[in-house]
Amino acid sequence: MTKLAENTENLLCQNFTSTFQILGRKWNGLIIETLIVGGTMRFLEISRAIPVCSDRVLVERLKELEAANLLKRVTYEDSSLIEYKLTTAGEAMRPMMAAIHEWSDKYNNVTQKKQADSDVIA
């Protein structure tokens, strides 16, 4: 097991690893999904869509996703309006996020698990 851990870097593509370092951060996937579903959004709209994420963490994650070129922070002259929208790279994640939805509906359906748990208790 130790040898596998030592050689993991050689086994996995660096781009794949880098991608999962971004997507593996808490809230990043939900932020991307929120922008896929909602399109261009203001901070408050994103915050309301993911209410369990604190504003401080949301700001941090938005900056990370911007640095990773997955979203763009759009400002307007003569206005305090700031919006966030997916970049071309972020939009390209749409099929991947759809595949994750499909997988989770099939294999990680929380509703089905809760129903199965309540059937066992009853």
DADAZI-V330470 format. One line per field, one symbol per residue. burial: 1 if it has 24 or more other C-alpha atoms within 12 Angstrom, else 0. A space follows every 10 residues. Layout:
BEGIN
burial->???
END
This chain:
BEGIN
burial->0000000000 0000000000 0110001111 1111110001 1110011011 0000000100 1101110001 1110000000 0011111001 1011001000 0000000000 0000000000 00
END
